[in-house]
Amino acid sequence: MSLFAWRWIQRKIPTDDVLKKRGFSLGSKCQCCGQEESFDHIFLTSHTPHS
Ligand SMILES: [Zn+2]
């Protein structure tokens, strides 16, 4: 995956990681496994975000 594609996906999929950087903190958990729903978690596990 190119760096451009990586950054594009990060902008298109606002996870808690991104929201926290913007000053928000929703503290949502992954509905698949209960872990904190971060971009890395969604990307590495292919778990679907539930926003
Ligand atoms: Zn999960």
mmCIF file of the protein (N, C-alpha, C, O) and its ligand, coordinates in Angstrom:
data_MODEL
# 
_entry.id   MODEL 
# 
loop_
_entity.id 
_entity.type 
_entity.pdbx_number_of_molecules 
1 polymer     1 
2 non-polymer 1 
# 
_entity_poly.entity_id                      1 
_entity_poly.type                           'polypeptide(L)' 
_entity_poly.nstd_linkage                   no 
_entity_poly.nstd_monomer                   no 
_entity_poly.pdbx_seq_one_letter_code       MSLFAWRWIQRKIPTDDVLKKRGFSLGSKCQCCGQEESFDHIFLTSHTPHS 
_entity_poly.pdbx_seq_one_letter_code_can   MSLFAWRWIQRKIPTDDVLKKRGFSLGSKCQCCGQEESFDHIFLTSHTPHS 
_entity_poly.pdbx_strand_id                 A 
# 
loop_
_entity_poly_seq.entity_id 
_entity_poly_seq.num 
_entity_poly_seq.mon_id 
_entity_poly_seq.hetero 
1 1  MET n 
1 2  SER n 
1 3  LEU n 
1 4  PHE n 
1 5  ALA n 
1 6  TRP n 
1 7  ARG n 
1 8  TRP n 
1 9  ILE n 
1 10 GLN n 
1 11 ARG n 
1 12 LYS n 
1 13 ILE n 
1 14 PRO n 
1 15 THR n 
1 16 ASP n 
1 17 ASP n 
1 18 VAL n 
1 19 LEU n 
1 20 LYS n 
1 21 LYS n 
1 22 ARG n 
1 23 GLY n 
1 24 PHE n 
1 25 SER n 
1 26 LEU n 
1 27 GLY n 
1 28 SER n 
1 29 LYS n 
1 30 CYS n 
1 31 GLN n 
1 32 CYS n 
1 33 CYS n 
1 34 GLY n 
1 35 GLN n 
1 36 GLU n 
1 37 GLU n 
1 38 SER n 
1 39 PHE n 
1 40 ASP n 
1 41 HIS n 
1 42 ILE n 
1 43 PHE n 
1 44 LEU n 
1 45 THR n 
1 46 SER n 
1 47 HIS n 
1 48 THR n 
1 49 PRO n 
1 50 HIS n 
1 51 SER n 
# 
loop_
_struct_asym.id 
_struct_asym.entity_id 
A 1 
B 2 
# 
loop_
_chem_comp.id 
_chem_comp.type 
_chem_comp.mon_nstd_flag 
ALA 'L-peptide linking' y 
ARG 'L-peptide linking' y 
ASP 'L-peptide linking' y 
CYS 'L-peptide linking' y 
GLN 'L-peptide linking' y 
GLU 'L-peptide linking' y 
GLY 'peptide linking'   y 
HIS 'L-peptide linking' y 
ILE 'L-peptide linking' y 
LEU 'L-peptide linking' y 
LYS 'L-peptide linking' y 
MET 'L-peptide linking' y 
PHE 'L-peptide linking' y 
PRO 'L-peptide linking' y 
SER 'L-peptide linking' y 
THR 'L-peptide linking' y 
TRP 'L-peptide linking' y 
VAL 'L-peptide linking' y 
ZN  non-polymer         . 
# 
_pdbx_entity_nonpoly.entity_id   2 
_pdbx_entity_nonpoly.name        ? 
_pdbx_entity_nonpoly.comp_id     ZN 
# 
_pdbx_nonpoly_scheme.asym_id         B 
_pdbx_nonpoly_scheme.entity_id       2 
_pdbx_nonpoly_scheme.mon_id          ZN 
_pdbx_nonpoly_scheme.ndb_seq_num     1 
_pdbx_nonpoly_scheme.pdb_seq_num     101 
_pdbx_nonpoly_scheme.auth_seq_num    101 
_pdbx_nonpoly_scheme.pdb_mon_id      ZN 
_pdbx_nonpoly_scheme.auth_mon_id     ZN 
_pdbx_nonpoly_scheme.pdb_strand_id   A 
_pdbx_nonpoly_scheme.pdb_ins_code    . 
# 
loop_
_atom_site.group_PDB 
_atom_site.id 
_atom_site.type_symbol 
_atom_site.label_atom_id 
_atom_site.label_alt_id 
_atom_site.label_comp_id 
_atom_site.label_asym_id 
_atom_site.label_entity_id 
_atom_site.label_seq_id 
_atom_site.pdbx_PDB_ins_code 
_atom_site.Cartn_x 
_atom_site.Cartn_y 
_atom_site.Cartn_z 
_atom_site.occupancy 
_atom_site.B_iso_or_equiv 
_atom_site.pdbx_formal_charge 
_atom_site.auth_seq_id 
_atom_site.auth_comp_id 
_atom_site.auth_asym_id 
_atom_site.auth_atom_id 
_atom_site.pdbx_PDB_model_num 
ATOM   1   N  N  . MET A 1 1  ? 0.863   -1.208 0.000  1.00 0.00 ? 1   MET A N  1 
ATOM   2   C  CA . MET A 1 1  ? 0.000   0.000  0.000  1.00 0.00 ? 1   MET A CA 1 
ATOM   3   C  C  . MET A 1 1  ? 0.884   1.237  0.000  1.00 0.00 ? 1   MET A C  1 
ATOM   4   O  O  . MET A 1 1  ? 1.833   1.336  0.778  1.00 0.00 ? 1   MET A O  1 
ATOM   5   N  N  . SER A 1 2  ? 0.568   2.169  -0.870 1.00 0.00 ? 2   SER A N  1 
ATOM   6   C  CA . SER A 1 2  ? 1.372   3.382  -0.944 1.00 0.00 ? 2   SER A CA 1 
ATOM   7   C  C  . SER A 1 2  ? 1.085   4.294  0.240  1.00 0.00 ? 2   SER A C  1 
ATOM   8   O  O  . SER A 1 2  ? 0.031   4.204  0.870  1.00 0.00 ? 2   SER A O  1 
ATOM   9   N  N  . LEU A 1 3  ? 2.021   5.159  0.526  1.00 0.00 ? 3   LEU A N  1 
ATOM   10  C  CA . LEU A 1 3  ? 1.841   6.105  1.619  1.00 0.00 ? 3   LEU A CA 1 
ATOM   11  C  C  . LEU A 1 3  ? 0.641   7.004  1.337  1.00 0.00 ? 3   LEU A C  1 
ATOM   12  O  O  . LEU A 1 3  ? -0.093  7.379  2.252  1.00 0.00 ? 3   LEU A O  1 
ATOM   13  N  N  . PHE A 1 4  ? 0.449   7.343  0.071  1.00 0.00 ? 4   PHE A N  1 
ATOM   14  C  CA . PHE A 1 4  ? -0.692  8.194  -0.281 1.00 0.00 ? 4   PHE A CA 1 
ATOM   15  C  C  . PHE A 1 4  ? -2.003  7.495  0.054  1.00 0.00 ? 4   PHE A C  1 
ATOM   16  O  O  . PHE A 1 4  ? -2.903  8.091  0.646  1.00 0.00 ? 4   PHE A O  1 
ATOM   17  N  N  . ALA A 1 5  ? -2.102  6.224  -0.331 1.00 0.00 ? 5   ALA A N  1 
ATOM   18  C  CA . ALA A 1 5  ? -3.327  5.463  -0.056 1.00 0.00 ? 5   ALA A CA 1 
ATOM   19  C  C  . ALA A 1 5  ? -3.553  5.341  1.447  1.00 0.00 ? 5   ALA A C  1 
ATOM   20  O  O  . ALA A 1 5  ? -4.681  5.456  1.926  1.00 0.00 ? 5   ALA A O  1 
ATOM   21  N  N  . TRP A 1 6  ? -2.466  5.105  2.187  1.00 0.00 ? 6   TRP A N  1 
ATOM   22  C  CA . TRP A 1 6  ? -2.567  4.984  3.646  1.00 0.00 ? 6   TRP A CA 1 
ATOM   23  C  C  . TRP A 1 6  ? -3.160  6.256  4.243  1.00 0.00 ? 6   TRP A C  1 
ATOM   24  O  O  . TRP A 1 6  ? -4.074  6.197  5.065  1.00 0.00 ? 6   TRP A O  1 
ATOM   25  N  N  . ARG A 1 7  ? -2.641  7.387  3.829  1.00 0.00 ? 7   ARG A N  1 
ATOM   26  C  CA . ARG A 1 7  ? -3.133  8.662  4.376  1.00 0.00 ? 7   ARG A CA 1 
ATOM   27  C  C  . ARG A 1 7  ? -4.569  8.923  3.934  1.00 0.00 ? 7   ARG A C  1 
ATOM   28  O  O  . ARG A 1 7  ? -5.362  9.473  4.699  1.00 0.00 ? 7   ARG A O  1 
ATOM   29  N  N  . TRP A 1 8  ? -4.908  8.535  2.713  1.00 0.00 ? 8   TRP A N  1 
ATOM   30  C  CA . TRP A 1 8  ? -6.264  8.741  2.205  1.00 0.00 ? 8   TRP A CA 1 
ATOM   31  C  C  . TRP A 1 8  ? -7.244  7.932  3.046  1.00 0.00 ? 8   TRP A C  1 
ATOM   32  O  O  . TRP A 1 8  ? -8.301  8.433  3.431  1.00 0.00 ? 8   TRP A O  1 
ATOM   33  N  N  . ILE A 1 9  ? -6.893  6.687  3.329  1.00 0.00 ? 9   ILE A N  1 
ATOM   34  C  CA . ILE A 1 9  ? -7.770  5.826  4.130  1.00 0.00 ? 9   ILE A CA 1 
ATOM   35  C  C  . ILE A 1 9  ? -7.919  6.399  5.537  1.00 0.00 ? 9   ILE A C  1 
ATOM   36  O  O  . ILE A 1 9  ? -9.015  6.397  6.097  1.00 0.00 ? 9   ILE A O  1 
ATOM   37  N  N  . GLN A 1 10 ? -6.823  6.887  6.105  1.00 0.00 ? 10  GLN A N  1 
ATOM   38  C  CA . GLN A 1 10 ? -6.892  7.447  7.456  1.00 0.00 ? 10  GLN A CA 1 
ATOM   39  C  C  . GLN A 1 10 ? -7.833  8.649  7.505  1.00 0.00 ? 10  GLN A C  1 
ATOM   40  O  O  . GLN A 1 10 ? -8.516  8.869  8.505  1.00 0.00 ? 10  GLN A O  1 
ATOM   41  N  N  . ARG A 1 11 ? -7.865  9.417  6.431  1.00 0.00 ? 11  ARG A N  1 
ATOM   42  C  CA . ARG A 1 11 ? -8.787  10.562 6.405  1.00 0.00 ? 11  ARG A CA 1 
ATOM   43  C  C  . ARG A 1 11 ? -10.223 10.108 6.186  1.00 0.00 ? 11  ARG A C  1 
ATOM   44  O  O  . ARG A 1 11 ? -11.160 10.722 6.697  1.00 0.00 ? 11  ARG A O  1 
ATOM   45  N  N  . LYS A 1 12 ? -10.394 9.030  5.425  1.00 0.00 ? 12  LYS A N  1 
ATOM   46  C  CA . LYS A 1 12 ? -11.734 8.571  5.084  1.00 0.00 ? 12  LYS A CA 1 
ATOM   47  C  C  . LYS A 1 12 ? -12.368 7.743  6.196  1.00 0.00 ? 12  LYS A C  1 
ATOM   48  O  O  . LYS A 1 12 ? -13.588 7.583  6.239  1.00 0.00 ? 12  LYS A O  1 
ATOM   49  N  N  . ILE A 1 13 ? -11.540 7.219  7.093  1.00 0.00 ? 13  ILE A N  1 
ATOM   50  C  CA . ILE A 1 13 ? -12.069 6.396  8.183  1.00 0.00 ? 13  ILE A CA 1 
ATOM   51  C  C  . ILE A 1 13 ? -11.718 7.049  9.518  1.00 0.00 ? 13  ILE A C  1 
ATOM   52  O  O  . ILE A 1 13 ? -10.722 6.680  10.141 1.00 0.00 ? 13  ILE A O  1 
ATOM   53  N  N  . PRO A 1 14 ? -12.514 8.002  9.959  1.00 0.00 ? 14  PRO A N  1 
ATOM   54  C  CA . PRO A 1 14 ? -12.221 8.669  11.230 1.00 0.00 ? 14  PRO A CA 1 
ATOM   55  C  C  . PRO A 1 14 ? -12.467 7.745  12.409 1.00 0.00 ? 14  PRO A C  1 
ATOM   56  O  O  . PRO A 1 14 ? -13.616 7.488  12.769 1.00 0.00 ? 14  PRO A O  1 
ATOM   57  N  N  . THR A 1 15 ? -11.411 7.250  13.007 1.00 0.00 ? 15  THR A N  1 
ATOM   58  C  CA . THR A 1 15 ? -11.525 6.393  14.183 1.00 0.00 ? 15  THR A CA 1 
ATOM   59  C  C  . THR A 1 15 ? -11.313 7.240  15.433 1.00 0.00 ? 15  THR A C  1 
ATOM   60  O  O  . THR A 1 15 ? -11.074 8.444  15.351 1.00 0.00 ? 15  THR A O  1 
ATOM   61  N  N  . ASP A 1 16 ? -11.403 6.602  16.567 1.00 0.00 ? 16  ASP A N  1 
ATOM   62  C  CA . ASP A 1 16 ? -11.164 7.314  17.823 1.00 0.00 ? 16  ASP A CA 1 
ATOM   63  C  C  . ASP A 1 16 ? -9.774  7.940  17.855 1.00 0.00 ? 16  ASP A C  1 
ATOM   64  O  O  . ASP A 1 16 ? -9.591  9.026  18.406 1.00 0.00 ? 16  ASP A O  1 
ATOM   65  N  N  . ASP A 1 17 ? -8.776  7.244  17.254 1.00 0.00 ? 17  ASP A N  1 
ATOM   66  C  CA . ASP A 1 17 ? -7.430  7.803  17.212 1.00 0.00 ? 17  ASP A CA 1 
ATOM   67  C  C  . ASP A 1 17 ? -7.433  9.180  16.578 1.00 0.00 ? 17  ASP A C  1 
ATOM   68  O  O  . ASP A 1 17 ? -6.836  10.121 17.101 1.00 0.00 ? 17  ASP A O  1 
ATOM   69  N  N  . VAL A 1 18 ? -8.110  9.287  15.447 1.00 0.00 ? 18  VAL A N  1 
ATOM   70  C  CA . VAL A 1 18 ? -8.164  10.557 14.734 1.00 0.00 ? 18  VAL A CA 1 
ATOM   71  C  C  . VAL A 1 18 ? -8.962  11.571 15.531 1.00 0.00 ? 18  VAL A C  1 
ATOM   72  O  O  . VAL A 1 18 ? -8.568  12.732 15.636 1.00 0.00 ? 18  VAL A O  1 
ATOM   73  N  N  . LEU A 1 19 ? -10.081 11.138 16.094 1.00 0.00 ? 19  LEU A N  1 
ATOM   74  C  CA . LEU A 1 19 ? -10.931 12.055 16.847 1.00 0.00 ? 19  LEU A CA 1 
ATOM   75  C  C  . LEU A 1 19 ? -10.199 12.595 18.068 1.00 0.00 ? 19  LEU A C  1 
ATOM   76  O  O  . LEU A 1 19 ? -10.345 13.768 18.413 1.00 0.00 ? 19  LEU A O  1 
ATOM   77  N  N  . LYS A 1 20 ? -9.408  11.739 18.726 1.00 0.00 ? 20  LYS A N  1 
ATOM   78  C  CA . LYS A 1 20 ? -8.660  12.192 19.896 1.00 0.00 ? 20  LYS A CA 1 
ATOM   79  C  C  . LYS A 1 20 ? -7.649  13.261 19.505 1.00 0.00 ? 20  LYS A C  1 
ATOM   80  O  O  . LYS A 1 20 ? -7.452  14.236 20.231 1.00 0.00 ? 20  LYS A O  1 
ATOM   81  N  N  . LYS A 1 21 ? -7.007  13.073 18.349 1.00 0.00 ? 21  LYS A N  1 
ATOM   82  C  CA . LYS A 1 21 ? -6.037  14.057 17.879 1.00 0.00 ? 21  LYS A CA 1 
ATOM   83  C  C  . LYS A 1 21 ? -6.729  15.384 17.594 1.00 0.00 ? 21  LYS A C  1 
ATOM   84  O  O  . LYS A 1 21 ? -6.113  16.447 17.678 1.00 0.00 ? 21  LYS A O  1 
ATOM   85  N  N  . ARG A 1 22 ? -8.023  15.314 17.253 1.00 0.00 ? 22  ARG A N  1 
ATOM   86  C  CA . ARG A 1 22 ? -8.781  16.529 16.972 1.00 0.00 ? 22  ARG A CA 1 
ATOM   87  C  C  . ARG A 1 22 ? -9.429  17.086 18.228 1.00 0.00 ? 22  ARG A C  1 
ATOM   88  O  O  . ARG A 1 22 ? -10.106 18.113 18.165 1.00 0.00 ? 22  ARG A O  1 
ATOM   89  N  N  . GLY A 1 23 ? -9.237  16.437 19.360 1.00 0.00 ? 23  GLY A N  1 
ATOM   90  C  CA . GLY A 1 23 ? -9.741  16.959 20.615 1.00 0.00 ? 23  GLY A CA 1 
ATOM   91  C  C  . GLY A 1 23 ? -10.984 16.260 21.128 1.00 0.00 ? 23  GLY A C  1 
ATOM   92  O  O  . GLY A 1 23 ? -11.587 16.701 22.107 1.00 0.00 ? 23  GLY A O  1 
ATOM   93  N  N  . PHE A 1 24 ? -11.369 15.182 20.482 1.00 0.00 ? 24  PHE A N  1 
ATOM   94  C  CA . PHE A 1 24 ? -12.534 14.432 20.937 1.00 0.00 ? 24  PHE A CA 1 
ATOM   95  C  C  . PHE A 1 24 ? -12.078 13.129 21.591 1.00 0.00 ? 24  PHE A C  1 
ATOM   96  O  O  . PHE A 1 24 ? -10.992 12.626 21.303 1.00 0.00 ? 24  PHE A O  1 
ATOM   97  N  N  . SER A 1 25 ? -12.900 12.602 22.452 1.00 0.00 ? 25  SER A N  1 
ATOM   98  C  CA . SER A 1 25 ? -12.605 11.309 23.059 1.00 0.00 ? 25  SER A CA 1 
ATOM   99  C  C  . SER A 1 25 ? -13.914 10.595 23.300 1.00 0.00 ? 25  SER A C  1 
ATOM   100 O  O  . SER A 1 25 ? -14.609 10.869 24.279 1.00 0.00 ? 25  SER A O  1 
ATOM   101 N  N  . LEU A 1 26 ? -14.252 9.681  22.412 1.00 0.00 ? 26  LEU A N  1 
ATOM   102 C  CA . LEU A 1 26 ? -15.521 8.975  22.529 1.00 0.00 ? 26  LEU A CA 1 
ATOM   103 C  C  . LEU A 1 26 ? -15.382 7.686  23.332 1.00 0.00 ? 26  LEU A C  1 
ATOM   104 O  O  . LEU A 1 26 ? -16.345 7.206  23.930 1.00 0.00 ? 26  LEU A O  1 
ATOM   105 N  N  . GLY A 1 27 ? -14.153 7.128  23.336 1.00 0.00 ? 27  GLY A N  1 
ATOM   106 C  CA . GLY A 1 27 ? -13.912 5.942  24.122 1.00 0.00 ? 27  GLY A CA 1 
ATOM   107 C  C  . GLY A 1 27 ? -14.715 4.737  23.675 1.00 0.00 ? 27  GLY A C  1 
ATOM   108 O  O  . GLY A 1 27 ? -15.075 3.893  24.495 1.00 0.00 ? 27  GLY A O  1 
ATOM   109 N  N  . SER A 1 28 ? -15.004 4.643  22.371 1.00 0.00 ? 28  SER A N  1 
ATOM   110 C  CA . SER A 1 28 ? -15.787 3.517  21.901 1.00 0.00 ? 28  SER A CA 1 
ATOM   111 C  C  . SER A 1 28 ? -14.941 2.255  21.861 1.00 0.00 ? 28  SER A C  1 
ATOM   112 O  O  . SER A 1 28 ? -13.723 2.304  21.694 1.00 0.00 ? 28  SER A O  1 
ATOM   113 N  N  . LYS A 1 29 ? -15.614 1.131  22.019 1.00 0.00 ? 29  LYS A N  1 
ATOM   114 C  CA . LYS A 1 29 ? -14.933 -0.152 21.989 1.00 0.00 ? 29  LYS A CA 1 
ATOM   115 C  C  . LYS A 1 29 ? -15.354 -0.917 20.745 1.00 0.00 ? 29  LYS A C  1 
ATOM   116 O  O  . LYS A 1 29 ? -16.465 -0.758 20.241 1.00 0.00 ? 29  LYS A O  1 
ATOM   117 N  N  . CYS A 1 30 ? -14.442 -1.751 20.262 1.00 0.00 ? 30  CYS A N  1 
ATOM   118 C  CA . CYS A 1 30 ? -14.757 -2.613 19.131 1.00 0.00 ? 30  CYS A CA 1 
ATOM   119 C  C  . CYS A 1 30 ? -15.846 -3.600 19.547 1.00 0.00 ? 30  CYS A C  1 
ATOM   120 O  O  . CYS A 1 30 ? -15.741 -4.259 20.582 1.00 0.00 ? 30  CYS A O  1 
ATOM   121 N  N  . GLN A 1 31 ? -16.883 -3.691 18.732 1.00 0.00 ? 31  GLN A N  1 
ATOM   122 C  CA . GLN A 1 31 ? -17.979 -4.599 19.069 1.00 0.00 ? 31  GLN A CA 1 
ATOM   123 C  C  . GLN A 1 31 ? -17.604 -6.052 18.792 1.00 0.00 ? 31  GLN A C  1 
ATOM   124 O  O  . GLN A 1 31 ? -18.293 -6.970 19.239 1.00 0.00 ? 31  GLN A O  1 
ATOM   125 N  N  . CYS A 1 32 ? -16.513 -6.261 18.056 1.00 0.00 ? 32  CYS A N  1 
ATOM   126 C  CA . CYS A 1 32 ? -16.080 -7.627 17.736 1.00 0.00 ? 32  CYS A CA 1 
ATOM   127 C  C  . CYS A 1 32 ? -15.358 -8.265 18.915 1.00 0.00 ? 32  CYS A C  1 
ATOM   128 O  O  . CYS A 1 32 ? -15.568 -9.441 19.214 1.00 0.00 ? 32  CYS A O  1 
ATOM   129 N  N  . CYS A 1 33 ? -14.496 -7.481 19.592 1.00 0.00 ? 33  CYS A N  1 
ATOM   130 C  CA . CYS A 1 33 ? -13.629 -8.103 20.594 1.00 0.00 ? 33  CYS A CA 1 
ATOM   131 C  C  . CYS A 1 33 ? -13.503 -7.255 21.855 1.00 0.00 ? 33  CYS A C  1 
ATOM   132 O  O  . CYS A 1 33 ? -12.877 -7.693 22.820 1.00 0.00 ? 33  CYS A O  1 
ATOM   133 N  N  . GLY A 1 34 ? -14.084 -6.048 21.875 1.00 0.00 ? 34  GLY A N  1 
ATOM   134 C  CA . GLY A 1 34 ? -14.086 -5.243 23.089 1.00 0.00 ? 34  GLY A CA 1 
ATOM   135 C  C  . GLY A 1 34 ? -12.859 -4.378 23.283 1.00 0.00 ? 34  GLY A C  1 
ATOM   136 O  O  . GLY A 1 34 ? -12.791 -3.617 24.248 1.00 0.00 ? 34  GLY A O  1 
ATOM   137 N  N  . GLN A 1 35 ? -11.882 -4.475 22.386 1.00 0.00 ? 35  GLN A N  1 
ATOM   138 C  CA . GLN A 1 35 ? -10.715 -3.618 22.505 1.00 0.00 ? 35  GLN A CA 1 
ATOM   139 C  C  . GLN A 1 35 ? -11.053 -2.207 22.047 1.00 0.00 ? 35  GLN A C  1 
ATOM   140 O  O  . GLN A 1 35 ? -12.062 -1.973 21.382 1.00 0.00 ? 35  GLN A O  1 
ATOM   141 N  N  . GLU A 1 36 ? -10.179 -1.268 22.422 1.00 0.00 ? 36  GLU A N  1 
ATOM   142 C  CA . GLU A 1 36 ? -10.389 0.108  21.988 1.00 0.00 ? 36  GLU A CA 1 
ATOM   143 C  C  . GLU A 1 36 ? -10.367 0.175  20.464 1.00 0.00 ? 36  GLU A C  1 
ATOM   144 O  O  . GLU A 1 36 ? -9.506  -0.423 19.820 1.00 0.00 ? 36  GLU A O  1 
ATOM   145 N  N  . GLU A 1 37 ? -11.298 0.888  19.910 1.00 0.00 ? 37  GLU A N  1 
ATOM   146 C  CA . GLU A 1 37 ? -11.447 0.923  18.456 1.00 0.00 ? 37  GLU A CA 1 
ATOM   147 C  C  . GLU A 1 37 ? -10.513 1.960  17.856 1.00 0.00 ? 37  GLU A C  1 
ATOM   148 O  O  . GLU A 1 37 ? -10.877 3.126  17.708 1.00 0.00 ? 37  GLU A O  1 
ATOM   149 N  N  . SER A 1 38 ? -9.314  1.530  17.514 1.00 0.00 ? 38  SER A N  1 
ATOM   150 C  CA . SER A 1 38 ? -8.331  2.410  16.899 1.00 0.00 ? 38  SER A CA 1 
ATOM   151 C  C  . SER A 1 38 ? -8.200  2.071  15.421 1.00 0.00 ? 38  SER A C  1 
ATOM   152 O  O  . SER A 1 38 ? -8.660  1.023  14.967 1.00 0.00 ? 38  SER A O  1 
ATOM   153 N  N  . PHE A 1 39 ? -7.564  2.977  14.674 1.00 0.00 ? 39  PHE A N  1 
ATOM   154 C  CA . PHE A 1 39 ? -7.366  2.696  13.255 1.00 0.00 ? 39  PHE A CA 1 
ATOM   155 C  C  . PHE A 1 39 ? -6.523  1.443  13.067 1.00 0.00 ? 39  PHE A C  1 
ATOM   156 O  O  . PHE A 1 39 ? -6.840  0.590  12.238 1.00 0.00 ? 39  PHE A O  1 
ATOM   157 N  N  . ASP A 1 40 ? -5.443  1.336  13.844 1.00 0.00 ? 40  ASP A N  1 
ATOM   158 C  CA . ASP A 1 40 ? -4.578  0.165  13.732 1.00 0.00 ? 40  ASP A CA 1 
ATOM   159 C  C  . ASP A 1 40 ? -5.348  -1.109 14.007 1.00 0.00 ? 40  ASP A C  1 
ATOM   160 O  O  . ASP A 1 40 ? -5.173  -2.113 13.317 1.00 0.00 ? 40  ASP A O  1 
ATOM   161 N  N  . HIS A 1 41 ? -6.201  -1.067 15.017 1.00 0.00 ? 41  HIS A N  1 
ATOM   162 C  CA . HIS A 1 41 ? -6.975  -2.259 15.371 1.00 0.00 ? 41  HIS A CA 1 
ATOM   163 C  C  . HIS A 1 41 ? -7.885  -2.652 14.214 1.00 0.00 ? 41  HIS A C  1 
ATOM   164 O  O  . HIS A 1 41 ? -7.940  -3.821 13.832 1.00 0.00 ? 41  HIS A O  1 
ATOM   165 N  N  . ILE A 1 42 ? -8.585  -1.694 13.668 1.00 0.00 ? 42  ILE A N  1 
ATOM   166 C  CA . ILE A 1 42 ? -9.494  -1.983 12.560 1.00 0.00 ? 42  ILE A CA 1 
ATOM   167 C  C  . ILE A 1 42 ? -8.718  -2.482 11.346 1.00 0.00 ? 42  ILE A C  1 
ATOM   168 O  O  . ILE A 1 42 ? -9.130  -3.429 10.675 1.00 0.00 ? 42  ILE A O  1 
ATOM   169 N  N  . PHE A 1 43 ? -7.585  -1.827 11.075 1.00 0.00 ? 43  PHE A N  1 
ATOM   170 C  CA . PHE A 1 43 ? -6.799  -2.192 9.898  1.00 0.00 ? 43  PHE A CA 1 
ATOM   171 C  C  . PHE A 1 43 ? -6.186  -3.573 10.052 1.00 0.00 ? 43  PHE A C  1 
ATOM   172 O  O  . PHE A 1 43 ? -6.239  -4.382 9.125  1.00 0.00 ? 43  PHE A O  1 
ATOM   173 N  N  . LEU A 1 44 ? -5.606  -3.854 11.213 1.00 0.00 ? 44  LEU A N  1 
ATOM   174 C  CA . LEU A 1 44 ? -4.870  -5.098 11.408 1.00 0.00 ? 44  LEU A CA 1 
ATOM   175 C  C  . LEU A 1 44 ? -5.798  -6.286 11.589 1.00 0.00 ? 44  LEU A C  1 
ATOM   176 O  O  . LEU A 1 44 ? -5.436  -7.410 11.241 1.00 0.00 ? 44  LEU A O  1 
ATOM   177 N  N  . THR A 1 45 ? -6.995  -6.056 12.131 1.00 0.00 ? 45  THR A N  1 
ATOM   178 C  CA . THR A 1 45 ? -7.897  -7.170 12.406 1.00 0.00 ? 45  THR A CA 1 
ATOM   179 C  C  . THR A 1 45 ? -9.016  -7.268 11.387 1.00 0.00 ? 45  THR A C  1 
ATOM   180 O  O  . THR A 1 45 ? -9.728  -8.270 11.333 1.00 0.00 ? 45  THR A O  1 
ATOM   181 N  N  . SER A 1 46 ? -9.174  -6.216 10.569 1.00 0.00 ? 46  SER A N  1 
ATOM   182 C  CA . SER A 1 46 ? -10.270 -6.161 9.602  1.00 0.00 ? 46  SER A CA 1 
ATOM   183 C  C  . SER A 1 46 ? -11.628 -6.150 10.294 1.00 0.00 ? 46  SER A C  1 
ATOM   184 O  O  . SER A 1 46 ? -12.648 -6.440 9.669  1.00 0.00 ? 46  SER A O  1 
ATOM   185 N  N  . HIS A 1 47 ? -11.645 -5.816 11.581 1.00 0.00 ? 47  HIS A N  1 
ATOM   186 C  CA . HIS A 1 47 ? -12.926 -5.632 12.260 1.00 0.00 ? 47  HIS A CA 1 
ATOM   187 C  C  . HIS A 1 47 ? -13.598 -4.370 11.715 1.00 0.00 ? 47  HIS A C  1 
ATOM   188 O  O  . HIS A 1 47 ? -12.923 -3.386 11.411 1.00 0.00 ? 47  HIS A O  1 
ATOM   189 N  N  . THR A 1 48 ? -14.888 -4.402 11.596 1.00 0.00 ? 48  THR A N  1 
ATOM   190 C  CA . THR A 1 48 ? -15.619 -3.304 10.979 1.00 0.00 ? 48  THR A CA 1 
ATOM   191 C  C  . THR A 1 48 ? -15.938 -2.223 11.999 1.00 0.00 ? 48  THR A C  1 
ATOM   192 O  O  . THR A 1 48 ? -16.482 -2.518 13.063 1.00 0.00 ? 48  THR A O  1 
ATOM   193 N  N  . PRO A 1 49 ? -15.605 -0.970 11.687 1.00 0.00 ? 49  PRO A N  1 
ATOM   194 C  CA . PRO A 1 49 ? -15.991 0.116  12.592 1.00 0.00 ? 49  PRO A CA 1 
ATOM   195 C  C  . PRO A 1 49 ? -17.514 0.255  12.655 1.00 0.00 ? 49  PRO A C  1 
ATOM   196 O  O  . PRO A 1 49 ? -18.220 -0.035 11.690 1.00 0.00 ? 49  PRO A O  1 
ATOM   197 N  N  . HIS A 1 50 ? -17.997 0.702  13.806 1.00 0.00 ? 50  HIS A N  1 
ATOM   198 C  CA . HIS A 1 50 ? -19.453 0.744  14.016 1.00 0.00 ? 50  HIS A CA 1 
ATOM   199 C  C  . HIS A 1 50 ? -19.925 2.151  14.322 1.00 0.00 ? 50  HIS A C  1 
ATOM   200 O  O  . HIS A 1 50 ? -20.844 2.342  15.118 1.00 0.00 ? 50  HIS A O  1 
ATOM   201 N  N  . SER A 1 51 ? -19.301 3.135  13.696 1.00 0.00 ? 51  SER A N  1 
ATOM   202 C  CA . SER A 1 51 ? -19.681 4.519  13.952 1.00 0.00 ? 51  SER A CA 1 
ATOM   203 C  C  . SER A 1 51 ? -21.032 4.828  13.323 1.00 0.00 ? 51  SER A C  1 
ATOM   204 O  O  . SER A 1 51 ? -21.521 5.953  13.433 1.00 0.00 ? 51  SER A O  1 
HETATM 205 ZN ZN . ZN  B 2 .  ? -11.909 -5.877 17.369 1.00 0.00 2 101 ZN  A ZN 1 
# 
